[in-house]
Amino acid sequence: MLSRLSMSVRPCVSVCRWVHTKEKGKPLMLNPRTNKGMAFTLKERQILGIHGLLPPKIETQDTQAMRFQKNLKKMSDPLQKYIYLMGIQERNERLFYRVLMEDIEALMPIVYTPTVGLKYREKYCTFNDDIQGTASVALAGLLSAQRVVGKSITEHKVLFLGAGEAALGIANLIVMAMMESGMSQAEARKKIWMFDKYGLLVKGRAYETDSNQEGFVHPDPGDVKSFLDAVNVIKPTAIIGVSGAGRLFTHDVIRAMGSLNEHPIIFALSNPTAKAECTAEDAYSLTQGRCLFASGSPFAPVSLEDGRILTPGQGNNAYIFPGVALAVILSGVRHISDTVFLEAAKTLADQLTDEELSQGRLYPPLSNIREVSLQMAIKVRLYVLYLVQSEWRKRASINPCFSIYTAKKLNIVVFFSFPQYRAPCVYK
């Protein structure tokens, strides 16, 4: 996520475009939310008591942004760019976001770092981006791939490399998607296999599994000693790497996937690029451009021998959390259901055009992230409010007194804004 941005979301937060402050003088300039640097006009400097605290020259934000972008282009080391950008954020937030949004495809990999957070889901309105955000963006990639493969989500068999929190988060959301398509939980879990550093998760193996993994522990399918063996025995339609252990999707693994599937789905989601399970070039070239590839870190477009140029999809959580967070803030809910991330995945997949899909993408271009986030917020807010209405109906059917004490409040929050969801005969 963007450095120093918290994923904890509180309801009933006022959202405004400009920051209003009573600060003046040096404290105003030391606050990154109010400081504009040399962009303060002469009148602003006099009114705010900062005249003399800045160089006499006045620069517009356009000029500032141009200068910072020029400096960034002189840097080749990603860490140096990161330090430089964080310096801007610590001094001038408006300028930081201006620079970021003007070249988001290039700068997002610099400022974006997956973060693991604790979940206090029942006490606070919060979600874990590393688990739920990753799961949602991975499922969105699978849903996009369906349009090429021509198979329902229930027809896929998925093999994970890695069996930690990220793998379990993705697996559970895939199960939820399969159940929504009519499959039972038990049948859906049979479609998902996991391979960790000790081997395949199977019953009776020497190394114990924890309680969170139990749903994906299956009977031993045979002699499986390596990940390549697992691919050949299980015959998955998709492999998803979340191990963080580097190039474990070997050439033989990729070739095996290509021989088993007309359009193998290969997701190398580990970060950073050096930890990715394979490169986009290997995935495309070893399958003759037939694979559907996504990665956690960015890869450059790949030119194939037949002249095609394929653009790998980057499964970036930034497609998910800004829109979901905005939807939560606007709807004022106090709990974020897992089904919200299923809805977010479907919304993201729906925004991929046929032209983008033909280019090899499984996600919209990152340059469209603002529009993607806006559409995500709209769809997810509608869905969240629908969940609130459903819960209200459920409680009201059990306890008639519930409607007397809460109907008016819910009517204001939910039904006034969205009359199509209004419950009939609220007051009796």
HELIX and SHEET records of a PDB file:
HELIX    1   1 LYS A   26  LEU A   30  1                                   5    
HELIX    2   2 GLY A   37  ALA A   39  5                                   3    
HELIX    3   3 LEU A   42  ILE A   47  1                                   6    
HELIX    4   4 GLN A   61  LYS A   73  1                                  13    
HELIX    5   5 PRO A   78  ARG A   91  1                                  14    
HELIX    6   6 GLU A   93  GLU A  102  1                                  10    
HELIX    7   7 ILE A  104  VAL A  111  1                                   8    
HELIX    8   8 ASP A  129  GLY A  133  3                                   5    
HELIX    9   9 THR A  134  VAL A  149  1                                  16    
HELIX   10  10 ILE A  153  GLU A  155  5                                   3    
HELIX   11  11 GLU A  165  GLU A  180  1                                  16    
HELIX   12  12 GLN A  185  ARG A  189  1                                   5    
HELIX   13  13 SER A  211  PHE A  216  5                                   6    
HELIX   14  14 PHE A  227  ILE A  234  1                                   8    
HELIX   15  15 HIS A  251  LEU A  260  1                                  10    
HELIX   16  16 THR A  273  LYS A  275  5                                   3    
HELIX   17  17 ALA A  280  SER A  285  1                                   6    
HELIX   18  18 ASN A  317  TYR A  319  5                                   3    
HELIX   19  19 PHE A  321  SER A  331  1                                  11    
HELIX   20  20 THR A  339  ASP A  350  1                                  12    
HELIX   21  21 ASP A  354  SER A  358  1                                   5    
HELIX   22  22 LEU A  366  ASN A  368  5                                   3    
HELIX   23  23 ILE A  369  ILE A  398  1                                  30    
HELIX   24  24 PRO A  400  LEU A  410  1                                  11    
HELIX   25  25 ASN A  411  PHE A  415  3                                   5    
HELIX   26  26 PRO A  419  TYR A  421  5                                   3    
SHEET    1   A 7 GLY A 199  LEU A 200  0                                        
SHEET    2   A 7 ILE A 192  ASP A 196 -1                                        
SHEET    3   A 7 VAL A 158  LEU A 161  1                                        
SHEET    4   A 7 ALA A 238  GLY A 241  1                                        
SHEET    5   A 7 ILE A 265  ALA A 268  1                                        
SHEET    6   A 7 LEU A 292  SER A 295  1                                        
SHEET    7   A 7 GLY A 313  GLN A 314  1                                        
SHEET    1   B 2 VAL A 302  SER A 303  0                                        
SHEET    2   B 2 ILE A 309  LEU A 310 -1                                        
END                                                                             
